[in-house]
Amino acid sequence: FELFKQAIDKNLYENLTALILMLIKKNYTKYVHYMLENHMENAEPLDVAKLLVKQGKLEQLKLIIKHLNDENKNKLLSIANEDDYPTLIYLMKQGAKFNLKHQDTFMFNKINGILSYLLSEGEDKQ
């Protein structure tokens, strides 16, 4: 791991986005966390975030959310899995909104699912 960090810190990789995506796909969590926490300024955050959202890796998404603008968050909301309520709700809390520009065929399923999820959580607390 230390050798990896040294190689990254010395800019031996040209395409950090491709490297991060490969690390995410191979599930190298320790390496991914290091890259997300220390080298996102040299990567494409939306490309990385798309893969994290598709794979339901919310904790890793939280590490890079500050690198995304509202339009990026809206896009992520449209590609999130329709039953991944924690990610959907997190994105909404971060400012993402459903809109027609990023509409997909599951948009209303997602909205209805979120509402049902939130309502059932409220019932559990009563």
Buried (B, 14 or more C-beta within 10 A) or exposed (E): EEEBBEEBEEEEBEEBBEBBBEBBEEEBEEBBBBBBEEBBEBBBBBEBBBBBBBBBBBEBBBBBBEBBEEEBBBBBBBBBBBEBBEBBBBBBEBEBEBEEEBEBEBBEEBEEBBEEBEEEEEEEEE
